Amino acid sequence: MASDELPDLTAVLASVLQRVPAEHRPLLIAFAERLAAARYRGWAAQCADDRQRADLLACARREEEIASRIEALDPASARIQRDILAANPDLEEINRALFADRPLRQQLTLQARGERLGAATWRAFASAAPDAAVRETLLACARLEEDSAAVLEAILRAPE
């Protein structure tokens, strides 16, 4: 893949999600949300613009909030996530490799696409959720993803 060519996040997500039972997929994504939060904090630490730094830190908080909301849906979430990671030790490397050795603007573009894909994924989970409270939690997560996507898209539109 050329360095200026961005990976197909939908294909990557689909291949990773297929590794776990459908009922555990939200918890797998919650783990990825925490990785994204760390990535946002890293970008914020390198950001010279105070406003953008604050916006990136707000994105990190949203990622943590999404993960926490999803994990709160299952009392066994910590054990399930440990089991998922034990069975899939390459998950962190897959996540890292998506962003590695890319210029910051490409990383932000990729993350913005990921946020939009995340929103669509939470909505898909919500449409299949039989419980109204779970459905609302998933839809709230979708809105949080969209808020972060909008932040990244605004940063990308700003003059360099």
C-alpha positions in Angstrom: 0.0 0.0 0.0 1.4 3.4 -0.9 2.1 5.6 2.0 -0.4 8.2 0.8 -3.1 5.5 0.4 -5.3 5.1 3.4 -6.4 1.6 4.5 -10.0 0.5 4.1 -11.2 0.8 7.7 -14.5 -1.0 6.9 -12.6 -4.1 5.7 -10.2 -4.0 8.7 -13.0 -3.6 11.2 -15.1 -6.4 9.6 -12.1 -8.8 9.6 -11.4 -8.1 13.3 -15.1 -8.2 14.4 -15.5 -11.6 12.8 -13.0 -13.0 15.3 -15.4 -12.7 18.2 -19.0 -13.8 18.9 -21.5 -11.1 17.9 -22.5 -10.5 21.5 -18.9 -9.6 22.4 -18.2 -7.3 19.4 -19.3 -4.1 21.3 -16.7 -4.9 24.0 -14.0 -5.4 21.3 -14.8 -2.0 19.9 -14.8 -0.5 23.5 -11.2 -1.7 23.7 -10.4 0.0 20.4 -12.1 3.2 21.8 -9.6 3.2 24.7 -6.7 2.9 22.2 -8.2 5.8 20.2 -8.3 7.9 23.4 -4.6 7.3 24.0 -3.9 8.3 20.4 -5.9 11.6 20.8 -4.0 12.4 24.0 -0.7 11.8 22.1 -1.8 14.2 19.3 -2.9 16.7 21.9 0.5 16.6 23.6 2.2 17.5 20.3 -0.3 20.2 19.4 0.9 23.8 19.6 -2.6 25.3 19.1 -4.4 25.6 22.4 -7.9 25.3 20.9 -7.0 22.2 18.9 -5.3 20.7 21.9 -8.4 21.2 24.0 -10.6 19.8 21.2 -8.3 16.7 20.9 -8.5 16.1 24.7 -12.3 16.4 24.5 -12.2 13.7 21.8 -10.1 11.5 24.1 -12.7 11.9 26.9 -15.5 11.0 24.5 -13.6 7.8 23.5 -13.3 6.9 27.2 -16.9 7.7 27.8 -18.0 5.4 24.9 -15.8 2.6 26.2 -17.2 3.0 29.8 -20.8 3.1 28.6 -20.4 -0.1 26.6 -18.5 -1.9 29.3 -21.2 -0.9 31.8 -23.7 -2.9 29.7 -22.2 -6.2 30.7 -21.1 -7.1 34.3 -18.5 -9.5 32.9 -17.0 -6.9 30.5 -13.5 -6.9 32.1 -13.2 -10.7 31.9 -14.6 -10.8 28.3 -12.2 -8.2 27.2 -9.3 -10.0 28.8 -10.4 -13.2 27.0 -10.7 -11.3 23.6 -7.2 -9.9 24.0 -5.8 -13.2 25.0 -7.3 -14.9 22.0 -6.3 -12.0 19.7 -2.9 -10.8 20.9 -2.3 -8.9 17.6 -5.2 -6.4 18.1 -3.0 -3.6 19.5 -0.6 -4.1 16.7 -3.3 -4.0 14.0 -4.5 -0.7 15.6 -1.0 0.7 15.8 -0.1 -0.2 12.2 -3.1 1.6 10.8 -1.6 4.9 11.9 2.2 4.2 12.0 4.5 6.1 9.8 1.8 8.4 8.4 1.8 12.2 8.4 -0.4 13.7 11.1 -3.0 14.9 8.5 -3.4 11.3 7.3 -3.7 10.1 10.8 -6.4 12.6 11.5 -8.2 11.8 8.3 -8.1 8.1 9.1 -9.3 8.7 12.7 -12.2 10.9 11.3 -13.2 8.1 9.0 -13.0 5.7 11.9 -15.3 7.9 14.0 -17.9 7.9 11.2 -17.6 4.2 10.8 -17.9 3.8 14.6 -21.1 5.9 14.6 -22.5 3.6 11.9 -21.5 0.5 13.8 -23.1 1.6 17.0 -26.3 2.4 15.1 -26.2 -1.0 13.5 -25.8 -2.6 16.9 -28.7 -0.4 18.2 -31.0 -1.5 15.4 -30.5 -5.1 16.6 -30.7 -4.4 20.3 -33.9 -5.8 21.8 -33.7 -3.6 24.9 -34.6 0.1 24.7 -32.0 1.2 27.3 -29.2 -0.7 25.5 -30.4 0.8 22.2 -30.3 4.3 23.7 -26.8 3.7 25.1 -25.6 2.6 21.6 -27.2 5.6 19.9 -25.6 7.9 22.4 -22.2 6.3 21.6 -22.9 7.0 17.9 -23.5 10.7 18.6 -20.3 10.9 20.6 -18.4 9.4 17.7 -19.9 11.9 15.3 -18.9 14.8 17.7 -15.3 13.6 17.5 -15.5 13.2 13.7 -16.7 16.8 13.4 -13.8 18.0 15.5 -11.3 16.2 13.4 -12.9 17.4 10.2 -12.8 21.0 11.4 -9.1 20.6 12.3 -8.4 19.2 8.8 -10.3 22.1 7.1 -8.3 24.7 9.1 -5.4 26.3 7.2 -2.0 24.7 8.1 
